[in-house]
């Protein structure tokens, strides 16, 4: 598993609104049974009042989605299979979004 890999949301019941999750956990702690992920949500992707630094927009498979750092949660690593892409080029935006949740900056 690589940091910033994007996976299909393993929770089918929420996949309509959150089709993907991005793994934000450092590879230095791969030995854990869980991975910290942020949802990539359809909800809010068209809204202009979201703070850009809190909920950056990314494009996955041609669809614009918002990263939802305030909903980050652990997921069993065994549920994350076959990454669809990697958001490493957006790592600064993802880290800034998590920082906005933690420090309000």
C-alpha positions, -999 to +999 in steps of 0.1 A: +000+000+000+013+034-009+004+067+008-021+087-013-034+056-031-071+060-040-094+030-035-130+023-042-149+029-010-151-005+008-185+005+024-211-002-002-239+016+017-221+050+014-205+045-021-232+065-038-220+096-021-184+086-013-172+065-043-135+066-032-112+070-003-076+082-002-051+065+021-032+092+039-012+071+063+025+071+062+041+040+048+064+040+078+036+023+099+025-003+073+025-029+100-008-017+115-039-035+105-057-003+097-051+026+073-062+062+079-083+073+049-101+105+039-134+102+019-136+116-016-172+128-017-196+138-044-215+159-018-202+194-019-181+190-051-202+217-068-204+241-038-183+272-040-185+282-003-163+253+009-129+266+020-105+254-007-078+246+019-102+224+039-119+205+011-098+205-021-114+192-053-097+163-071-107+145-103-109+107-102-120+089-133-133+121-148-154+130-118-148+160-095-148+150-058-141+169-026-115+155-001-132+154+033-104+156+059-128+163+088-142+128+082-109+109+082-112+075+097-094+042+101-103+014+077-091-022+078-062-025+054-076-058+042-106-040+027-085-017+005-078-035-027-065-025-062-058+012-061-074+032-089-049+060-089-025+079-066-028+115-054+009+120-046+010+151-068-017+166-045+001+156-013+006+192-002-031+200-007-041+169+013-017+177+041-029+213+042-065+201+044-057+179+074-038+207+090-069+230+085-089+205+106-063+202+133-051+238+136-077+258+118-052+273+095 
